[in-house]
Amino acid sequence: MIDFDEELKKFHPSPEVEDAESTIRTLDVTDMVDLIVHLEERTFTQ
């Protein structure tokens, strides 16, 4: 059986993932929800 406490002690976060997370958070990225809202606003105002 898996001892989850022991497995968590072995866990080390990947530096690449942490770097990617910090980069993604600092970017002003348009996501799908932003695009859909923009398209709906354009549709209803025309």
N, CA, C and O atoms as a Tripos MOL2 file, in Angstrom:
@<TRIPOS>MOLECULE
protein
  184   183    46     0     0
PROTEIN
NO_CHARGES

@<TRIPOS>ATOM
      1 N           0.8410   -1.1770    0.0000 N.3       1 MET1
      2 CA          0.0000    0.0000    0.0000 C.3       1 MET1
      3 C           0.8940    1.2510    0.0000 C.2       1 MET1
      4 O           1.9990    1.2280    0.5420 O.2       1 MET1
      5 N           0.4180    2.3130   -0.5970 N.am      2 ILE2
      6 CA          1.1830    3.5490   -0.7110 C.3       2 ILE2
      7 C           1.0770    4.3490    0.5850 C.2       2 ILE2
      8 O          -0.0150    4.5740    1.1080 O.2       2 ILE2
      9 N           2.2240    4.7690    1.0850 N.am      3 ASP3
     10 CA          2.2580    5.6470    2.2600 C.3       3 ASP3
     11 C           2.3870    7.0850    1.7470 C.2       3 ASP3
     12 O           3.4760    7.5330    1.3850 O.2       3 ASP3
     13 N           1.2640    7.7940    1.7210 N.am      4 PHE4
     14 CA          1.2340    9.1180    1.1300 C.3       4 PHE4
     15 C           2.1400   10.1090    1.8590 C.2       4 PHE4
     16 O           2.7290   10.9810    1.2200 O.2       4 PHE4
     17 N           2.2610    9.9950    3.1610 N.am      5 ASP5
     18 CA          3.1400   10.8920    3.9080 C.3       5 ASP5
     19 C           4.5930   10.7180    3.4770 C.2       5 ASP5
     20 O           5.3260   11.6980    3.3390 O.2       5 ASP5
     21 N           5.0030    9.4780    3.2680 N.am      6 GLU6
     22 CA          6.3680    9.2150    2.8080 C.3       6 GLU6
     23 C           6.5740    9.7360    1.3830 C.2       6 GLU6
     24 O           7.6240   10.2960    1.0700 O.2       6 GLU6
     25 N           5.5860    9.5520    0.5380 N.am      7 GLU7
     26 CA          5.6900   10.0350   -0.8420 C.3       7 GLU7
     27 C           5.7680   11.5600   -0.8850 C.2       7 GLU7
     28 O           6.5100   12.1190   -1.6920 O.2       7 GLU7
     29 N           5.0120   12.2330   -0.0290 N.am      8 LEU8
     30 CA          5.0550   13.6970    0.0100 C.3       8 LEU8
     31 C           6.4150   14.2050    0.4790 C.2       8 LEU8
     32 O           6.8680   15.2610    0.0370 O.2       8 LEU8
     33 N           7.0650   13.4670    1.3650 N.am      9 LYS9
     34 CA          8.3960   13.8610    1.8210 C.3       9 LYS9
     35 C           9.4070   13.8120    0.6770 C.2       9 LYS9
     36 O          10.3670   14.5810    0.6680 O.2       9 LYS9
     37 N           9.1990   12.9140   -0.2860 N.am     10 LYS10
     38 CA         10.1050   12.7610   -1.4240 C.3      10 LYS10
     39 C           9.8560   13.7980   -2.5220 C.2      10 LYS10
     40 O          10.6880   13.9840   -3.4100 O.2      10 LYS10
     41 N           8.7170   14.4620   -2.4550 N.am     11 PHE11
     42 CA          8.3150   15.3690   -3.5310 C.3      11 PHE11
     43 C           9.1830   16.6220   -3.5660 C.2      11 PHE11
     44 O           9.4170   17.2620   -2.5410 O.2      11 PHE11
     45 N           9.6560   16.9610   -4.7640 N.am     12 HIS12
     46 CA         10.3900   18.2020   -5.0100 C.3      12 HIS12
     47 C           9.7960   18.8400   -6.2560 C.2      12 HIS12
     48 O           9.8060   18.2250   -7.3220 O.2      12 HIS12
     49 N           9.2750   20.0670   -6.1460 N.am     13 PRO13
     50 CA          8.6610   20.7040   -7.3100 C.3      13 PRO13
     51 C           9.6780   20.9080   -8.4330 C.2      13 PRO13
     52 O          10.8590   21.1510   -8.1850 O.2      13 PRO13
     53 N           9.2100   20.8070   -9.6270 N.am     14 SER14
     54 CA         10.0620   21.0080  -10.7940 C.3      14 SER14
     55 C          10.3450   22.5010  -10.9700 C.2      14 SER14
     56 O           9.4080   23.2990  -11.0130 O.2      14 SER14
     57 N          11.6140   22.8920  -11.0720 N.am     15 PRO15
     58 CA         11.9340   24.3170  -11.2580 C.3      15 PRO15
     59 C          11.3410   24.8820  -12.5430 C.2      15 PRO15
     60 O          10.9770   26.0580  -12.5840 O.2      15 PRO15
     61 N          11.2360   24.0680  -13.5920 N.am     16 GLU16
     62 CA         10.6700   24.5360  -14.8510 C.3      16 GLU16
     63 C           9.2070   24.9320  -14.6850 C.2      16 GLU16
     64 O           8.7530   25.9220  -15.2590 O.2      16 GLU16
     65 N           8.4800   24.1530  -13.9000 N.am     17 VAL17
     66 CA          7.0670   24.4510  -13.6780 C.3      17 VAL17
     67 C           6.9280   25.7390  -12.8850 C.2      17 VAL17
     68 O           6.0820   26.5730  -13.2100 O.2      17 VAL17
     69 N           7.7320   25.9150  -11.8630 N.am     18 GLU18
     70 CA          7.6680   27.1410  -11.0720 C.3      18 GLU18
     71 C           8.0220   28.3640  -11.9160 C.2      18 GLU18
     72 O           7.3910   29.4120  -11.7800 O.2      18 GLU18
     73 N           9.0300   28.2380  -12.7920 N.am     19 ASP19
     74 CA          9.3920   29.3440  -13.6780 C.3      19 ASP19
     75 C           8.2550   29.6590  -14.6390 C.2      19 ASP19
     76 O           7.9480   30.8270  -14.8770 O.2      19 ASP19
     77 N           7.6380   28.6400  -15.1830 N.am     20 ALA20
     78 CA          6.5300   28.8350  -16.1150 C.3      20 ALA20
     79 C           5.3530   29.5000  -15.4080 C.2      20 ALA20
     80 O           4.7210   30.3920  -15.9730 O.2      20 ALA20
     81 N           5.0530   29.0810  -14.1890 N.am     21 GLU21
     82 CA          3.9450   29.6730  -13.4450 C.3      21 GLU21
     83 C           4.1700   31.1540  -13.2170 C.2      21 GLU21
     84 O           3.2550   31.9560  -13.4090 O.2      21 GLU21
     85 N           5.3760   31.5310  -12.8090 N.am     22 SER22
     86 CA          5.6310   32.9480  -12.5480 C.3      22 SER22
     87 C           5.5780   33.7630  -13.8380 C.2      22 SER22
     88 O           5.1240   34.9060  -13.8230 O.2      22 SER22
     89 N           6.0300   33.1990  -14.9390 N.am     23 THR23
     90 CA          5.9720   33.8990  -16.2200 C.3      23 THR23
     91 C           4.5320   34.0710  -16.6780 C.2      23 THR23
     92 O           4.1530   35.1450  -17.1440 O.2      23 THR23
     93 N           3.7410   33.0380  -16.5510 N.am     24 ILE24
     94 CA          2.3390   33.0940  -16.9810 C.3      24 ILE24
     95 C           1.5690   34.1080  -16.1480 C.2      24 ILE24
     96 O           0.7470   34.8490  -16.6870 O.2      24 ILE24
     97 N           1.8170   34.1550  -14.8550 N.am     25 ARG25
     98 CA          1.0960   35.1030  -13.9940 C.3      25 ARG25
     99 C           1.4200   36.5520  -14.3230 C.2      25 ARG25
    100 O           0.5640   37.4210  -14.1540 O.2      25 ARG25
    101 N           2.6370   36.8360  -14.7910 N.am     26 THR26
    102 CA          3.0210   38.2170  -15.0710 C.3      26 THR26
    103 C           2.5780   38.6840  -16.4510 C.2      26 THR26
    104 O           2.5770   39.8860  -16.7200 O.2      26 THR26
    105 N           2.2040   37.7640  -17.3270 N.am     27 LEU27
    106 CA          1.7610   38.1440  -18.6620 C.3      27 LEU27
    107 C           0.2940   38.5350  -18.6470 C.2      27 LEU27
    108 O          -0.5100   37.9800  -17.8980 O.2      27 LEU27
    109 N          -0.0370   39.5040  -19.4910 N.am     28 ASP28
    110 CA         -1.4400   39.8680  -19.6620 C.3      28 ASP28
    111 C          -1.9590   39.0930  -20.8650 C.2      28 ASP28
    112 O          -1.9170   39.5740  -21.9980 O.2      28 ASP28
    113 N          -2.4400   37.9050  -20.6050 N.am     29 VAL29
    114 CA         -2.8320   36.9950  -21.6660 C.3      29 VAL29
    115 C          -4.3480   37.0030  -21.8040 C.2      29 VAL29
    116 O          -5.0770   36.9010  -20.8170 O.2      29 VAL29
    117 N          -4.8050   37.1250  -23.0350 N.am     30 THR30
    118 CA         -6.2330   37.0320  -23.3080 C.3      30 THR30
    119 C          -6.6070   35.5540  -23.3520 C.2      30 THR30
    120 O          -6.0390   34.7810  -24.1230 O.2      30 THR30
    121 N          -7.5670   35.1750  -22.5170 N.am     31 ASP31
    122 CA         -7.9910   33.7810  -22.5340 C.3      31 ASP31
    123 C          -9.3020   33.6500  -23.3050 C.2      31 ASP31
    124 O          -9.8360   34.6390  -23.8060 O.2      31 ASP31
    125 N          -9.8040   32.4480  -23.3950 N.am     32 MET32
    126 CA        -11.0080   32.1840  -24.1880 C.3      32 MET32
    127 C         -12.2140   32.9560  -23.6700 C.2      32 MET32
    128 O         -13.0350   33.4130  -24.4650 O.2      32 MET32
    129 N         -12.3370   33.1080  -22.3700 N.am     33 VAL33
    130 CA        -13.4710   33.8420  -21.8130 C.3      33 VAL33
    131 C         -13.4160   35.3020  -22.2700 C.2      33 VAL33
    132 O         -14.4420   35.8670  -22.6480 O.2      33 VAL33
    133 N         -12.2310   35.9150  -22.2390 N.am     34 ASP34
    134 CA        -12.0800   37.2900  -22.7130 C.3      34 ASP34
    135 C         -12.4890   37.4090  -24.1720 C.2      34 ASP34
    136 O         -13.1660   38.3640  -24.5550 O.2      34 ASP34
    137 N         -12.0820   36.4450  -24.9860 N.am     35 LEU35
    138 CA        -12.4290   36.4820  -26.4070 C.3      35 LEU35
    139 C         -13.9360   36.3500  -26.6290 C.2      35 LEU35
    140 O         -14.5080   37.0570  -27.4580 O.2      35 LEU35
    141 N         -14.5650   35.4600  -25.9020 N.am     36 ILE36
    142 CA        -16.0100   35.2660  -26.0440 C.3      36 ILE36
    143 C         -16.7590   36.5170  -25.6140 C.2      36 ILE36
    144 O         -17.6970   36.9360  -26.2920 O.2      36 ILE36
    145 N         -16.3650   37.1140  -24.5100 N.am     37 VAL37
    146 CA        -17.0110   38.3450  -24.0350 C.3      37 VAL37
    147 C         -16.8470   39.4510  -25.0730 C.2      37 VAL37
    148 O         -17.7950   40.1800  -25.3660 O.2      37 VAL37
    149 N         -15.6550   39.5720  -25.6200 N.am     38 HIS38
    150 CA        -15.4000   40.5920  -26.6450 C.3      38 HIS38
    151 C         -16.2820   40.3680  -27.8680 C.2      38 HIS38
    152 O         -16.8660   41.3160  -28.3940 O.2      38 HIS38
    153 N         -16.3820   39.1230  -28.3250 N.am     39 LEU39
    154 CA        -17.2150   38.8270  -29.4870 C.3      39 LEU39
    155 C         -18.6900   39.0950  -29.2040 C.2      39 LEU39
    156 O         -19.4030   39.5980  -30.0730 O.2      39 LEU39
    157 N         -19.1530   38.7690  -28.0100 N.am     40 GLU40
    158 CA        -20.5470   39.0330  -27.6510 C.3      40 GLU40
    159 C         -20.8100   40.5340  -27.6080 C.2      40 GLU40
    160 O         -21.8480   40.9990  -28.0780 O.2      40 GLU40
    161 N         -19.8750   41.2870  -27.0460 N.am     41 GLU41
    162 CA        -20.0530   42.7520  -27.0000 C.3      41 GLU41
    163 C         -20.1220   43.3080  -28.4120 C.2      41 GLU41
    164 O         -20.9430   44.1800  -28.6940 O.2      41 GLU41
    165 N         -19.2690   42.8160  -29.3020 N.am     42 ARG42
    166 CA        -19.2720   43.2870  -30.6870 C.3      42 ARG42
    167 C         -20.5880   42.9340  -31.3830 C.2      42 ARG42
    168 O         -21.1190   43.7260  -32.1620 O.2      42 ARG42
    169 N         -21.0980   41.7550  -31.0980 N.am     43 THR43
    170 CA        -22.3210   41.2970  -31.7470 C.3      43 THR43
    171 C         -23.5140   42.1250  -31.2960 C.2      43 THR43
    172 O         -24.3550   42.4910  -32.1170 O.2      43 THR43
    173 N         -23.6000   42.4230  -30.0150 N.am     44 PHE44
    174 CA        -24.7630   43.1350  -29.4880 C.3      44 PHE44
    175 C         -24.7070   44.6350  -29.7490 C.2      44 PHE44
    176 O         -25.7430   45.2970  -29.6830 O.2      44 PHE44
    177 N         -23.5620   45.1830  -30.0360 N.am     45 THR45
    178 CA        -23.4670   46.6210  -30.2710 C.3      45 THR45
    179 C         -23.6360   46.9680  -31.7490 C.2      45 THR45
    180 O         -23.7830   48.1420  -32.0910 O.2      45 THR45
    181 N         -23.6190   45.9780  -32.6200 N.am     46 GLN46
    182 CA        -23.7640   46.2580  -34.0570 C.3      46 GLN46
    183 C         -25.1840   46.2260  -34.4830 C.2      46 GLN46
    184 O         -25.4810   46.4400  -35.6580 O.2      46 GLN46
@<TRIPOS>BOND
     1     1     2 1
     2     2     3 1
     3     3     4 2
     4     3     5 am
     5     5     6 1
     6     6     7 1
     7     7     8 2
     8     7     9 am
     9     9    10 1
    10    10    11 1
    11    11    12 2
    12    11    13 am
    13    13    14 1
    14    14    15 1
    15    15    16 2
    16    15    17 am
    17    17    18 1
    18    18    19 1
    19    19    20 2
    20    19    21 am
    21    21    22 1
    22    22    23 1
    23    23    24 2
    24    23    25 am
    25    25    26 1
    26    26    27 1
    27    27    28 2
    28    27    29 am
    29    29    30 1
    30    30    31 1
    31    31    32 2
    32    31    33 am
    33    33    34 1
    34    34    35 1
    35    35    36 2
    36    35    37 am
    37    37    38 1
    38    38    39 1
    39    39    40 2
    40    39    41 am
    41    41    42 1
    42    42    43 1
    43    43    44 2
    44    43    45 am
    45    45    46 1
    46    46    47 1
    47    47    48 2
    48    47    49 am
    49    49    50 1
    50    50    51 1
    51    51    52 2
    52    51    53 am
    53    53    54 1
    54    54    55 1
    55    55    56 2
    56    55    57 am
    57    57    58 1
    58    58    59 1
    59    59    60 2
    60    59    61 am
    61    61    62 1
    62    62    63 1
    63    63    64 2
    64    63    65 am
    65    65    66 1
    66    66    67 1
    67    67    68 2
    68    67    69 am
    69    69    70 1
    70    70    71 1
    71    71    72 2
    72    71    73 am
    73    73    74 1
    74    74    75 1
    75    75    76 2
    76    75    77 am
    77    77    78 1
    78    78    79 1
    79    79    80 2
    80    79    81 am
    81    81    82 1
    82    82    83 1
    83    83    84 2
    84    83    85 am
    85    85    86 1
    86    86    87 1
    87    87    88 2
    88    87    89 am
    89    89    90 1
    90    90    91 1
    91    91    92 2
    92    91    93 am
    93    93    94 1
    94    94    95 1
    95    95    96 2
    96    95    97 am
    97    97    98 1
    98    98    99 1
    99    99   100 2
   100    99   101 am
   101   101   102 1
   102   102   103 1
   103   103   104 2
   104   103   105 am
   105   105   106 1
   106   106   107 1
   107   107   108 2
   108   107   109 am
   109   109   110 1
   110   110   111 1
   111   111   112 2
   112   111   113 am
   113   113   114 1
   114   114   115 1
   115   115   116 2
   116   115   117 am
   117   117   118 1
   118   118   119 1
   119   119   120 2
   120   119   121 am
   121   121   122 1
   122   122   123 1
   123   123   124 2
   124   123   125 am
   125   125   126 1
   126   126   127 1
   127   127   128 2
   128   127   129 am
   129   129   130 1
   130   130   131 1
   131   131   132 2
   132   131   133 am
   133   133   134 1
   134   134   135 1
   135   135   136 2
   136   135   137 am
   137   137   138 1
   138   138   139 1
   139   139   140 2
   140   139   141 am
   141   141   142 1
   142   142   143 1
   143   143   144 2
   144   143   145 am
   145   145   146 1
   146   146   147 1
   147   147   148 2
   148   147   149 am
   149   149   150 1
   150   150   151 1
   151   151   152 2
   152   151   153 am
   153   153   154 1
   154   154   155 1
   155   155   156 2
   156   155   157 am
   157   157   158 1
   158   158   159 1
   159   159   160 2
   160   159   161 am
   161   161   162 1
   162   162   163 1
   163   163   164 2
   164   163   165 am
   165   165   166 1
   166   166   167 1
   167   167   168 2
   168   167   169 am
   169   169   170 1
   170   170   171 1
   171   171   172 2
   172   171   173 am
   173   173   174 1
   174   174   175 1
   175   175   176 2
   176   175   177 am
   177   177   178 1
   178   178   179 1
   179   179   180 2
   180   179   181 am
   181   181   182 1
   182   182   183 1
   183   183   184 2
@<TRIPOS>SUBSTRUCTURE
     1 MET1         2 RESIDUE 1 A MET
     2 ILE2         6 RESIDUE 1 A ILE
     3 ASP3        10 RESIDUE 1 A ASP
     4 PHE4        14 RESIDUE 1 A PHE
     5 ASP5        18 RESIDUE 1 A ASP
     6 GLU6        22 RESIDUE 1 A GLU
     7 GLU7        26 RESIDUE 1 A GLU
     8 LEU8        30 RESIDUE 1 A LEU
     9 LYS9        34 RESIDUE 1 A LYS
    10 LYS10       38 RESIDUE 1 A LYS
    11 PHE11       42 RESIDUE 1 A PHE
    12 HIS12       46 RESIDUE 1 A HIS
    13 PRO13       50 RESIDUE 1 A PRO
    14 SER14       54 RESIDUE 1 A SER
    15 PRO15       58 RESIDUE 1 A PRO
    16 GLU16       62 RESIDUE 1 A GLU
    17 VAL17       66 RESIDUE 1 A VAL
    18 GLU18       70 RESIDUE 1 A GLU
    19 ASP19       74 RESIDUE 1 A ASP
    20 ALA20       78 RESIDUE 1 A ALA
    21 GLU21       82 RESIDUE 1 A GLU
    22 SER22       86 RESIDUE 1 A SER
    23 THR23       90 RESIDUE 1 A THR
    24 ILE24       94 RESIDUE 1 A ILE
    25 ARG25       98 RESIDUE 1 A ARG
    26 THR26      102 RESIDUE 1 A THR
    27 LEU27      106 RESIDUE 1 A LEU
    28 ASP28      110 RESIDUE 1 A ASP
    29 VAL29      114 RESIDUE 1 A VAL
    30 THR30      118 RESIDUE 1 A THR
    31 ASP31      122 RESIDUE 1 A ASP
    32 MET32      126 RESIDUE 1 A MET
    33 VAL33      130 RESIDUE 1 A VAL
    34 ASP34      134 RESIDUE 1 A ASP
    35 LEU35      138 RESIDUE 1 A LEU
    36 ILE36      142 RESIDUE 1 A ILE
    37 VAL37      146 RESIDUE 1 A VAL
    38 HIS38      150 RESIDUE 1 A HIS
    39 LEU39      154 RESIDUE 1 A LEU
    40 GLU40      158 RESIDUE 1 A GLU
    41 GLU41      162 RESIDUE 1 A GLU
    42 ARG42      166 RESIDUE 1 A ARG
    43 THR43      170 RESIDUE 1 A THR
    44 PHE44      174 RESIDUE 1 A PHE
    45 THR45      178 RESIDUE 1 A THR
    46 GLN46      182 RESIDUE 1 A GLN
